[in-house]
Amino acid sequence: MFSQTLGGNASFSFLKLPNSAQQSALGGINISTFNKDVANAWANPALLNADMSKQISTSYNAFLAGINQLGLVTGIDTKWKKITVGGGIQFLDYGTIMQTDAAGNNLGYFKAADYTAQLMASADYKDHFRLGVALKFIQSHYGQYRASGIGVDIGITFYDTSKGLQAALLVKNIGTQFTTYEPNGIKEELPFDLQAGISYAFRNMPLQVSLTAQQLHRSISIGNEQAGTGGSLVVENNNFFGKLGSHFLLSAQYRIANALEWYAGYNFLRGRDLNISNGPNAFNGFSTGFGLLFKKFTVHYGTGFYQKNMYHHFSVNFFL
């Protein structure tokens, strides 16, 4: 765990983006939510269950700067030892980009894209526990520069439906590169993350609230001053204690009517990172959205705020 990237220099950073509109509306990360949306299994494979069988989730995100994000997730109940399997893809198209030399001369244009394909499986473990694992193949194309890799997510959930409680622990993006952007280059690390979450659904009102923690592994790192004389592990008080709040996300789901849900979230880390002096910071870190729930399909919308800009994430789930 401690060998993974503690800063912001990991490759394949697109793996940190939410893959569905509901995840976007809940702050970008939610690994413990109660519902039947198969797209949530992409965020945590331990959420995959038999209720998500024969469901297809499609998504489209008109992201910032003209970037288009496409996704598809599905699940199938195998009927064997309560094992559910699933899979999906996520694709980001950055469009056509001008290539220039150091003097700014136009050398033509190139295309850039990222994608990942993911296989998932989950099963019950004793009472109230479910284990899940996801295997992902990752690839990036930036003109002549290409890289590929493999990653694994491992999750566990505890659920007690009678009390409306669900908790989760997830180790995300364990893996390595197969090929590097430069031939025979140094292999870069994946955006490793250690996440935990808890959700509570109230009995007497149609409200569910969630608390999610991200980047928990970053509380311990190698001290820069000691790195040249043995690299001792030290606790960064300024990061762990002074900025503890930036590890958390708060979110809520409210059922307004039988076919309508409202979502809202606040990502403390995103809010802090996007704040700029003399800029419109009021809504940084906030996200919201809604869901239209019908018998044969559902429609979700999610958006987030980046200074004065917003993105628009849509998902449609089909029940076969």
FENPEJO-V469142 format. One record per pair of residues at least 24 apart in sequence whose C-alpha atoms are under 6 Angstrom apart, sorted by the first residue. I is the first residue (numbers start at 0). J is the second residue. Records with the same first field share a line. If there is no record, write none. Layout:
I=J / J
This chain:
5=217
9=188 / 189 / 190
10=187 / 188 / 189
19=58
20=299 / 300 / 301 / 312 / 313 / 314
23=301
24=262 / 263 / 286 / 287 / 288 / 301 / 302
25=250 / 263 / 264
26=264 / 265 / 266 / 286
31=165 / 166 / 167 / 196 / 197 / 198
32=198
38=72
44=131 / 132
45=121 / 129 / 130 / 131 / 154 / 155
48=83
49=76
52=76
53=319
54=317 / 318
55=316 / 317
56=315 / 316
57=314 / 315
58=313 / 314
59=312 / 313
60=311 / 312
61=311
62=310
63=310
66=92 / 93
67=91 / 92
81=122
82=121 / 122
83=120 / 121
84=119 / 120
85=118 / 119
86=117 / 118 / 119
87=116 / 117
88=115 / 116
89=114 / 115
90=114
109=142
110=142
111=140 / 141
112=139 / 140
113=138 / 139
114=138
127=157 / 158
128=156 / 157
129=155 / 156
130=154 / 155
144=180
145=180
146=178 / 179 / 180
147=176 / 177 / 178
148=175 / 176 / 177
149=174 / 175
150=174
163=199 / 200
164=198 / 199
165=197 / 198
166=196 / 197
167=195 / 196
168=194 / 195
169=193 / 194
205=253 / 254
206=252 / 253
207=251 / 252
208=250 / 251
209=249 / 250
210=248 / 249
211=247 / 248
212=246 / 247
213=246
258=291 / 292
259=290 / 291
260=289 / 290
261=289
262=287 / 288 / 289
263=287
279=306
280=306
